[in-house]
């Protein structure tokens, strides 16, 4: 499973990480291990500009690889990380449900 995001405007690495944390908390609530998940993801994000892309590849339930503009930025191994990270865009609880449905082919 993989998801590619193409950016149409710039974001700092901190903005990407903060947005990721906000969305995981919104979907899951305040689970005790969110700080651990965010810490693991903190090495993955770099600033993006218009035209940049990130690809998240879910190799298994417990592992994702992130690639920025064709260069791998990290591998994160943590229980259920694929679902937790990709749910930001692909779950029924996504902030943009119509986009989520399109991405899932529904």
N, C-alpha and C positions, 0 to 999 in steps of 0.2 A: 504494500500500500504506500502511495506517495501523494503528496500534495505540493503543487508549485504555486507560489504567490509572487505576482509581478507588481512591483511598487510603482505608483504614479506620482509619488511625492516623497520627500525625504523624511527620515526619522533617525534619531540618535539610537545608539545601542541601548541606552538606558530607557528610552521611550518604548522600544520594542519589548524589553524585559518587563517594564512596569505594566504595559498593556497585557502581556501574557499572564502576569500574576493577577491582574484585575479580572481577566476573563476566567481563569481557572477558579478563582474565589467565587465569582458570580455563579458559575455552573455547579461547583461542588459544595459551596459554603466554606467555612473556615476550618478545614481539616488540619490536624496537627502537623502533618508533614509537608505542607505547602512551602515553608521556608527551605526545606531540604531540596524540594523539586526546583525551586527558583534558583537556589545556589548552584545546582547541577547545570541548569540552563544558562546561567550567567556567562559562561565561557563561549556560548554558541553565537551570540548576537554581535553584529558589527553594524555601524551606521549604514543606512541605505539612502539612495537618491533615486529620482525618477529614472526608471529603466532597469534598476537592479531587481534581482529575484532571489528568493529563498526556496529551497526544496526540502521538505521534511519527508524522510523515507522511514516507514515503520517496518523494520526488519523482522521484528517479533513483537509479541505483546509487551515485552519488557525492555525494548530497545528502539531508539530512533537515531537516525543520522540527520544532521542539518548541513545543507550546502548553500553557500552564498555565491552567486554568479559562477557556478561550476566548480568551486573550491570547497571541499569539506571543512566545516568549522568545528564540528564536534560529533561525538557519539555519546549518547546518554543512555545508561542502563539503570533502570529503576522499575520496581513493580508497577505494571499497568501504565507505563509512561506513554505508550503509543496512543491509547484511548484518551488519556488525560490531556495530552498536548493537542492531538488532532480534533478533539471535541470542540475546541474553540471555533473551528470552522465547519465541522462536519456533523455535529450532533443536532438533535431537535431542539436543544437548549441554546444553540448558537444565537448570538445577538442578531444575526441576519438570517432568519429562518428560510426565506425564499432563496437566497444564495446557497445556503447549505443544501437545500433540496436539489438545486441545479447541480451542484458539485457531486452529489450522490446519484445523479441521473434519475431523479424522481419528478 
